[in-house]
Amino acid sequence: MIRGMNAPSFMDLALKTAENAGKSGEVPIGCVIVRDYKVIATAGNRTLTDRDPTAHAEILA
């Protein structure tokens, strides 16, 4: 859990997560779920890796 972050930092984390998904051959989409300015979950797309059309970042997070 990352504490003390602000909105641009959360977006940077989402973009980095998307970049990592892209580097692994996935569609470059990342998701960060935040509650009370604390990151509670992150995920990148895994639709191709898992061969699962529902394995979107926002579902996995």
Buried (B, 14 or more C-beta within 10 A) or exposed (E): EBEEBEEEBBEEBBEBBBEBBBEEEBBBBBBBBBEEEEBEEBBBBBBBEEEEEEBBBEEBB
